[in-house]
Amino acid sequence: MVKKCDISGTGVMSGNNVSHANNRTRRRFMPNLQVVSLFSEALNKVFKLRICSKTLRSVEHNGGLDSYLESARADELTPEALKIKKSVAKKKGVSTVKASARKTVKNKSARLTKVAAKKAAK
């Protein structure tokens, strides 16, 4: 089974054990994964997820699964969490546009105004 958080994607990290004599040996830092059931108020559904304790604290701090997913950026979430986020947003009626799509729209409009300014100057 993959040792990865279902929401944030936190996985195994690597590092060194350092002895008193400063000998270094490689080791793995495992995430503290817990199986929890999180309730979505918008969907009126319980999701059973394997998440790390750090993510669980963040979910509780934000006031629940729905508000955590709304405040989290799309590039911070796993594909499973993005599906839940989109379904919550659809149920609440809030549009979720990816950050990359927003940037391209902004860049296109900026380029169009530059081109229009050049044409007007001629």
C-alpha positions as CSV (number, residue, x, y, z in Angstrom):
1,M,0.0,0.0,0.0
2,V,1.3,3.5,-0.9
3,K,2.4,5.5,2.1
4,K,0.9,8.7,0.9
5,C,-1.7,11.1,2.3
6,D,-5.0,11.0,0.4
7,I,-5.6,14.8,0.6
8,S,-2.2,16.6,0.7
9,G,-0.1,13.9,-1.0
10,T,2.6,13.9,1.8
11,G,4.8,10.9,1.2
12,V,7.9,9.2,2.4
13,M,10.9,11.5,2.8
14,S,14.6,10.4,3.1
15,G,17.4,11.6,5.3
16,N,20.3,10.4,7.5
17,N,20.7,8.9,10.9
18,V,23.6,10.8,12.4
19,S,25.5,9.0,15.2
20,H,27.6,10.7,18.0
21,A,30.7,10.0,15.9
22,N,29.0,11.8,13.0
23,N,28.6,8.6,11.0
24,R,25.7,8.9,8.5
25,T,23.5,6.2,7.4
26,R,20.4,6.6,5.1
27,R,16.9,6.3,6.5
28,R,13.3,6.9,5.6
29,F,10.9,9.3,7.3
30,M,7.4,7.8,7.1
31,P,4.3,10.0,7.3
32,N,2.0,9.5,10.3
33,L,-1.0,8.1,8.4
34,Q,-4.3,7.6,10.1
35,V,-7.5,6.2,8.7
36,V,-10.3,8.7,9.5
37,S,-13.8,9.4,8.4
38,L,-14.4,13.0,7.4
39,F,-17.9,14.3,6.9
40,S,-18.8,16.7,4.1
41,E,-21.7,19.0,5.0
42,A,-22.3,20.1,1.5
43,L,-22.5,16.6,0.1
44,N,-24.0,15.1,3.3
45,K,-21.6,12.2,2.9
46,V,-18.8,10.6,4.9
47,F,-15.4,10.0,3.2
48,K,-13.0,7.4,4.7
49,L,-9.5,8.6,4.0
50,R,-5.9,7.8,4.9
51,I,-4.5,11.1,5.8
52,C,-1.4,12.3,7.8
53,S,-1.9,13.8,11.2
54,K,-0.6,17.2,10.0
55,T,-3.4,17.3,7.4
56,L,-6.0,16.2,9.9
57,R,-5.0,19.1,12.2
58,S,-5.3,21.5,9.2
59,V,-8.7,20.2,8.4
60,E,-9.9,20.7,12.0
61,H,-8.3,24.1,12.1
62,N,-10.2,25.2,9.0
63,G,-13.5,24.0,10.3
64,G,-14.1,20.8,8.4
65,L,-13.4,19.0,5.1
66,D,-15.4,21.4,3.0
67,S,-13.8,24.6,4.2
68,Y,-10.3,23.0,4.0
69,L,-10.8,22.0,0.4
70,E,-12.1,25.4,-0.5
71,S,-9.1,27.2,1.0
72,A,-6.5,24.8,-0.4
73,R,-4.9,25.4,-3.8
74,A,-5.4,22.9,-6.6
75,D,-1.7,22.1,-6.9
76,E,-1.5,21.2,-3.2
77,L,-4.2,18.5,-3.5
78,T,-4.2,14.9,-4.8
79,P,-6.5,14.0,-7.7
80,E,-8.9,12.3,-5.3
81,A,-9.1,15.4,-3.2
82,L,-9.7,17.5,-6.3
83,K,-12.6,15.3,-7.2
84,I,-14.2,15.9,-3.8
85,K,-13.4,19.6,-4.0
86,K,-15.1,19.9,-7.4
87,S,-18.2,18.1,-6.2
88,V,-18.4,20.3,-3.1
89,A,-18.0,23.4,-5.2
90,K,-20.6,22.2,-7.7
91,K,-23.1,21.5,-4.9
92,K,-22.5,24.9,-3.3
93,G,-22.6,26.6,-6.7
94,V,-19.1,28.0,-6.6
95,S,-17.0,27.8,-9.8
96,T,-13.6,26.3,-9.4
97,V,-11.2,27.4,-12.1
98,K,-7.6,26.0,-12.1
99,A,-4.9,28.6,-11.3
100,S,-3.1,27.7,-14.6
101,A,-6.3,28.5,-16.5
102,R,-6.7,31.8,-14.8
103,K,-3.1,32.7,-15.6
104,T,-3.5,31.9,-19.3
105,V,-6.7,34.0,-19.5
106,K,-4.9,36.9,-17.8
107,N,-1.8,36.5,-20.1
108,K,-4.0,36.4,-23.2
109,S,-5.9,39.5,-22.2
110,A,-2.6,41.3,-21.5
111,R,-1.2,40.3,-24.9
112,L,-4.4,41.4,-26.6
113,T,-4.2,44.9,-25.0
114,K,-0.5,45.2,-26.0
115,V,-1.4,44.3,-29.6
116,A,-4.3,46.7,-29.6
117,A,-2.1,49.5,-28.2
118,K,0.5,48.9,-30.9
119,K,-2.1,49.0,-33.7
120,A,-3.6,52.2,-32.3
121,A,-0.1,53.8,-32.2
122,K,0.4,53.2,-35.9
